[in-house]
Amino acid sequence: MYPCKVSLKPGSGRAFKSGGAWIYDNEVAWVEGNFTNGDLVTVLDHDGYPLGNGFMNLHSKLRVRMMTRNAAQEIDAAFLRARIEAAVRLRKQVIDTGACRLIFGEADFLPGLTVDKFNDVLVLESLALGMDRMKERVLKILLEVLSQEGLPIRGVYERSDAKERLKEGMERVKGFLSEPFDTKVQICENGVHYWVDVAEGQKTGFFLDQKLNRRAVQGFSHGARVLDCFTHTGSFALNAGLAGAREVLGVDASAPGVSQATENAALNGLSERVRFETADVFELLPRLEAAGERFDLVILDPPAFTKSRETIKRAVKGYRDINLRGMKLVRDGGFLATCSCSHFMEQALFAKTIQEAARGARKRLRQVYFSTQAPDHPILWAAGETYYLKFFIFQVLEEK
């Protein structure tokens, strides 16, 4: 046990006791002992029963992020090595490790830490104060483990620049954690080559969670006319092009993203069949509909429309509108690929919203594919924040 003890209120800690990873600020009855924010503490139930150890931060609503349910366990180098080895071992079992997420925070029992691998470069993101204080030790161990596994790393870049850091009382930071290197890194996924900008790209530079869903889209793309909305750096569009789509239009509001997507198309020799356009998708889709445009496959991969429970109603409207517009652009018998990447938009609510969109568009849907995030983003049951991506493919039919 650690010198500082945190006791829960009677009836509190239900999420944690059900398998979750956090103790919330309003669940704490008292704190005994001296501590500095980010220190490891031992959490006790209201009756004094030890529940485990984690690190505490008074700046955060997530008052204690739990590292272990064994209060006798010291969080030392051996403990961290065991967690890191388990995370790397899982990836080698379930995914191509050329480009993958090596550590997925709470789902790998290393709360607040994300590490993505792009070829021989790592990108690290730390969103919790306690983990931030451990990151140098964690990184040293991770590099040793990867070297032993035959996965040597030439450079590490930190992308701890998300706004969530501010909620933890930390500054947003980014920069090299190794000797400097060219931050434009080339990767290959599903046979498609990409340039990934780990310094300036969104999040850690590339969205790895859609890897298997991008591969699934290939099966619906041969000979198809495809519209890829919110294309980012062109990943779904390029998978469609590689699979033999006759024509692909990728659309995104970000000019830098579209520029990178265009470069990626050239890298794959797809420039003649895959093109990209900078536009607001919400404004473009009605224009395409009015012009009588129709596609064999429409892909909707929008950013999260909600990052809190308070904005779910607004998010539902956004998802309903975008799916209704997308369905109207699918030719009879064609396909709609659609997803939500917000864990607050639960699967049942997302499915209900799509069904409402179908009624509004006077379409009938036949589901032919469903998946979540790729297995290098494992879902820890009872930790709802680790289950966020819902991905459907439907055949879209006129009402008959």
JOFENWO-V801157 format. One line per field, one symbol per residue. phi: phi as a letter, one per 40 degrees, with the letter a starting at -180 (. if undefined). psi: psi as a letter, one per 40 degrees, with the letter a starting at -180 (. if undefined). burial: I if it has 24 or more other C-alpha atoms within 12 Angstrom, else O. A space follows every 10 residues. Layout:
# JOFENWO-V801157
phi->???
psi->???
burial->???
This chain:
# JOFENWO-V801157
phi->.cdcbbbccd gcgccccchc bbbcdcccca bbhcabdgcc bbcbcdcgcc bibabbaccb cccbcccacb cccccbcccc cccccccccc cccbaccdaa ccbbfdcbgb dgbbbbbbgb bbbbbbbbcc cdcccccccd cdcccccccg bcbcabbcbc bccdccccgb ccbaicbacd acccbcbbbf gccbcbcccb ccfchacccc dccccccdcb bcgccbbbcf cfbgccdccc ccchdcabbb bacccccccc ccccccdcgb dcbbbbbcac dccccccccc cgcbbcabbb bccccabacc bccccdcccc cccccccccc cdgcbbbaab bbccccdccc cccccccccc cfbbbbcbaa abcdccbccc dgbdccbbcb bbbbcbbccb
psi->iidhihiiih eifddddeea eihideehdi hhiiiiheih ihhiideehh eaiaiiheei dgdhhhdieh eehhgadddd dddddddddd dddeihedhi hdhgbddefg hehhhihgbf hihhhhehdd ddeedddddd ddddddddef giheihhhff eiddddeefi ihiiaheaii ihehhhihhf ehiihhgede iibedigeee ddddddddee eheihhhhif ebfedddddd ddeeidhhhh hiehdddddd dddddddefe ddehiihhih dddddddddd eeiiidhhhh giiheheidd eddddddddd dddddddeeh iheaihhiih fhedgidddd dddddddddd efiihhheih iaiieegihh iegdeehdhh hihihhiih.
burial->IIOIIIIIOO OIIOOIOOOI IIIIIOIIIO IOOOOOIIII IIIIIOOOOI IIIIIIIIOI OIIIIIIIIO IOIOIOOOOI IOIIIIIIII IOOOIIIIII IIIIIIIIII IIIIIIIIII IIIIIIIIII IIOIIOOIIO IIIOIIOOOO IOIIIIIIII IIOIIOOIOI OOOOIIIOOO OOIIIIIIII OIIIIIIIII IOIIIIIIII IIIIIIIIII IOOIIIIIII IIIIIIIIII IIIIIIIIII IIIIOOIIII IIIIIIOIOI IOIIIIIIIO IIOIIOOOOO OOIIIIIIII IIIIIIOOOO OOOOIIOIII IIIIIIIIII IIIIIIIIII IIIIIIIOOI IOIIIIIIIO IOIIIOOOII IIIIIIIIII OOIIIIIIII IIIIIIIOOO
